């Protein structure tokens, strides 16, 4: 009888100890989940994924954290690219004055504007351009574009429509290519 009581007490204490530990872990997991949501809203996908990974490790049955982790992980490359493109909206270009400029000349002018922006704002926005034009299709275009105080994305979008091109934001450069064949 004494053994049964002692065994029951030990089991009860163990269960209580485990549930107290689980409650503490659940609270930590919820805090990590909330931090992950904040990171996601601010566009920091990688930090959000790390927070969710930690949350699900602490609380494996935390379904919301698991689902968001899966969603972000599956869409990570798209989300990271969108994050890079959104940075183009933060870089304000004071003046674009292309008057029948070649693409090469226009990009040099734009590069100077980006460097000016970086100096004034103490940032390091990408000012490298790679032009993929093996058939020299862009040489036939002369750009005429006059804009004031617009985001870099607006400038690039307008340039691409004039030359029938597209751009892709890479880690260290913006790649420009033709939309034709």
C-alpha positions, 0 to 999 in steps of 0.5 A: 500500500505504501509503495502504491502511494509513493509510486502515485505521488512520484508519478503525480509530481512527474506529471506536474513537473512536465506540465509546468515545463510544458507551460513554460515552453509554450509561453516561450514558443508563443513569444517566439511566434509573435517575434516571428510575425513581427519579423515577417511583417518587416520583411525579414523572412530569414529571421522569422523562419529561425524564430518559428523553428525555435518555437516549434522545437520548444512546443512541437504541437504549436500548429500555428507556428508549424503552419507559418514556418512551412508557409514561409519556408516554401515561399522563401525564395519568392519572399526574399526576392520581393524583399530585394525589389521592395528595397528599390522603392526606398532608394529615391532618385533626385533627377533622371534626365536621359535625352536620347541616351544609350542604355549604357550611358543611362545606367552610368548616370543612374549609377551616379544618382544611386551613389549620391543617395548612398552617400547622403543616406549612409546606405549601401544600395546596389549600384551595379548593373549587368546587361545581358544583351548578346545580340546587341538589341539594346544598342538600337534604343535611345532613352528619353526619360525625365523624372524627378524625386522618384524611387529607383524601381520607378526609374527601372520600370520606365527604362525597361518599358522603353527598351522592351527589357526586364530586370532581376535584382540579384545580391550584388547587381541588377541584371537587365535582359531583353524580353525578346527571344 
